[in-house]
């Protein structure tokens, strides 16, 4: 192998170690508490490597966020598109829209290098610690996500106006972030009364909880659909 090829492979390996070390530390300690030195020490690299591979600490933070959030959002939109094709001109069931919105966290954790606990903690920290300072590419993706899912929720919840539905979605997302970030805290504070449910059980509980909040005040017909005037809108 040529010396240049060895150098390239070494650089790729160093970059990967920096990403893996950063995501682990951010999940464990939060974004504000982790220094560049903490990351490079764990990765076995020098401080200059962060600037070489990511331009700055902020560039490294952005890449960690993008490599986790963008695949989740892509899967969300893919699931919503399949759902809407399946139901055609009819509104998709609320619970199935919620499943399309939330389940990608479950499928993506299985592709992650991190443990399930750290993965969900990182997700919670990304939105809890950095919700107001997300990379522009991530914000653009989330804006599109809100528009697409907002329309789908609106079709399934006729009679809920734009402002009210926007706040209900906001509350639902807040509960999701808190659940991911603080599941371990709940078990500790409740004296294990919360049990140790599987992620599938937690997902099912969360969908039922969220559907009840989103559906509050909407009349249901005998088939489980919503009565009332159609109120579709663009966010």
C-alpha positions in Angstrom: 0.0 0.0 0.0 1.3 3.5 -0.9 2.1 5.9 1.9 -0.5 8.3 0.5 -3.2 5.7 0.7 -2.2 4.8 4.3 -2.4 8.4 5.2 -5.9 8.8 3.7 -7.1 5.7 5.5 -5.6 6.9 8.8 -7.4 10.2 8.3 -10.7 8.5 7.7 -10.3 6.4 10.8 -9.4 9.5 12.9 -12.4 11.3 11.6 -14.7 8.4 12.5 -13.2 8.1 16.0 -13.7 11.8 16.6 -17.4 11.6 15.5 -18.0 8.5 17.7 -16.3 10.0 20.7 -18.1 13.3 20.3 -21.6 11.7 20.1 -20.9 9.5 23.1 -19.8 12.4 25.2 -22.6 14.7 24.0 -25.1 12.0 24.9 -23.5 11.4 28.4 -22.8 15.0 29.4 -24.6 17.4 27.2 -23.3 19.7 24.5 -22.2 22.6 26.7 -20.1 20.5 29.1 -17.9 18.7 26.5 -14.7 20.4 25.3 -12.6 19.7 22.3 -10.0 18.3 24.6 -12.5 15.8 26.0 -13.3 14.6 22.6 -9.8 14.3 21.3 -8.6 12.5 24.5 -11.3 9.9 24.1 -10.6 9.5 20.4 -6.8 9.3 20.9 -6.3 12.3 18.5 -4.7 15.7 18.8 -6.7 18.9 19.1 -5.7 20.1 15.6 -7.5 17.0 14.1 -10.9 18.6 15.0 -10.1 21.7 13.0 -8.6 19.7 10.2 -11.6 17.4 9.7 -14.5 19.6 10.8 -13.1 23.2 10.7 -14.1 23.9 14.3 -15.9 22.4 17.3 -19.1 23.9 15.9 -18.5 22.0 12.7 -18.1 18.8 14.6 -21.3 19.4 16.5 -23.2 20.1 13.3 -22.0 16.9 11.7 -23.0 14.8 14.7 -26.5 16.4 14.6 -26.9 16.0 10.8 -25.8 12.3 10.8 -28.5 11.4 13.3 -31.4 13.8 12.6 -31.4 13.8 8.8 -31.8 10.0 8.4 -34.7 10.1 10.9 -36.5 12.9 9.0 -35.9 11.2 5.7 -37.5 8.1 7.0 -40.4 10.0 8.5 -41.2 11.6 5.1 -40.9 8.3 3.3 -43.3 6.6 5.8 -45.8 9.5 5.4 -45.6 9.3 1.6 -46.4 5.6 1.7 -49.2 6.1 4.1 -50.8 8.8 2.0 -50.5 6.7 -1.1 -52.2 3.9 0.7 -55.2 6.0 1.7 -55.4 8.1 -1.4 -57.9 10.9 -1.1 -59.0 9.8 2.4 -57.4 11.1 5.6 -54.9 8.7 7.1 -55.7 7.4 10.6 -54.2 9.7 13.3 -52.4 6.8 15.0 -50.7 5.8 11.8 -49.5 9.3 11.1 -48.1 9.4 14.6 -46.4 6.0 14.1 -44.8 7.4 10.9 -43.6 10.4 12.8 -42.1 8.5 15.8 -41.1 5.0 14.7 -38.1 6.2 12.7 -36.4 6.8 16.1 -36.8 3.1 16.8 -35.5 1.9 13.4 -32.6 4.3 13.3 -31.3 3.4 16.8 -30.8 -0.2 15.5 -28.4 1.3 12.9 -26.4 3.4 15.4 -23.1 2.6 17.0 -24.5 3.7 20.3 -26.6 1.8 22.9 -30.3 2.4 22.8 -30.1 4.4 26.0 -27.4 6.8 24.8 -29.1 7.1 21.4 -32.3 8.4 22.9 -30.4 10.6 25.3 -28.5 12.2 22.5 -31.8 12.8 20.6 -33.2 14.5 23.7 -30.1 16.6 24.2 -30.1 17.7 20.5 -33.5 19.2 20.8 -33.3 20.1 24.5 -29.9 21.7 24.6 -29.7 23.0 21.0 -33.3 23.5 19.9 -32.7 27.2 19.2 -29.4 26.7 17.5 -29.7 23.8 15.1 -27.7 23.7 11.8 -29.5 25.5 9.0 -29.8 22.2 7.0 -31.5 20.5 9.9 -33.9 23.5 10.5 -34.9 23.4 6.9 -35.7 19.7 7.1 -37.7 20.2 10.3 -39.6 23.0 8.7 -40.6 20.8 5.7 -41.4 18.0 8.2 -43.8 20.3 10.1 -45.5 21.4 6.9 -46.0 17.8 5.6 -47.1 16.3 8.9 -49.1 19.4 9.8 -51.2 18.9 6.7 -51.7 15.2 7.4 -52.7 15.8 11.0 -55.1 18.5 9.8 -56.8 16.2 7.4 -57.3 13.7 10.2 -58.4 16.3 12.7 -61.0 18.5 10.9 -62.3 21.3 13.1 -59.0 21.8 14.9 -57.8 25.2 13.6 -54.2 26.0 12.6 -53.1 27.7 15.8 -54.6 25.1 18.1 -53.1 22.2 16.1 -49.7 23.9 15.9 -49.6 24.0 19.7 -50.8 20.5 20.1 -48.1 19.2 17.8 -45.6 21.3 19.8 -46.7 19.8 23.1 -46.5 16.3 21.6 -43.0 16.9 20.3 -42.0 18.3 23.7 -43.3 15.1 25.5 -41.4 13.0 23.0 -38.1 14.9 23.6 -38.6 14.6 27.4 -39.3 10.9 27.2 -36.2 10.2 25.2 -33.9 12.4 27.4 -35.2 11.4 30.8 -36.5 7.8 30.7 -33.8 6.8 33.2 -34.7 9.6 35.5 -38.3 8.5 35.5 -37.3 5.0 36.6 -35.1 6.3 39.4 -37.6 8.9 40.7 -40.6 6.6 40.5 -38.7 3.8 42.4 -39.0 1.6 39.4 -42.8 2.0 39.3 -42.4 2.8 35.6 -41.0 -0.7 35.0 -38.6 -1.5 32.2 -40.8 -1.6 29.1 -39.6 -2.4 25.7 -39.3 0.4 23.2 -42.2 -1.1 21.3 -44.4 -0.8 24.5 -43.2 2.7 25.1 -44.0 3.6 21.5 -47.5 2.2 21.8 -48.1 4.1 25.0 -46.8 7.3 23.5 -49.0 7.0 20.4 -52.1 6.5 22.5 -51.2 9.5 24.7 -50.4 11.8 21.8 -53.5 10.8 19.8 -55.7 11.6 22.8 -54.2 15.0 23.1 -54.3 15.8 19.4 -57.8 14.5 19.1 -59.2 16.4 22.2 -62.6 17.9 21.4 -62.9 16.3 17.9 -66.1 14.3 17.5 -65.6 10.7 16.5 -68.1 8.8 14.3 -68.8 5.1 14.8 -66.0 4.0 12.5 -63.4 6.0 14.4 -63.1 8.8 11.9 -63.5 12.5 12.7 -66.7 14.5 12.0 -66.7 18.1 11.2 -65.7 20.5 8.4 -62.5 19.8 6.6 -59.8 22.3 7.6 -56.6 21.7 5.6 -53.9 24.3 5.6 -50.3 25.0 4.7 -47.9 25.9 7.6 
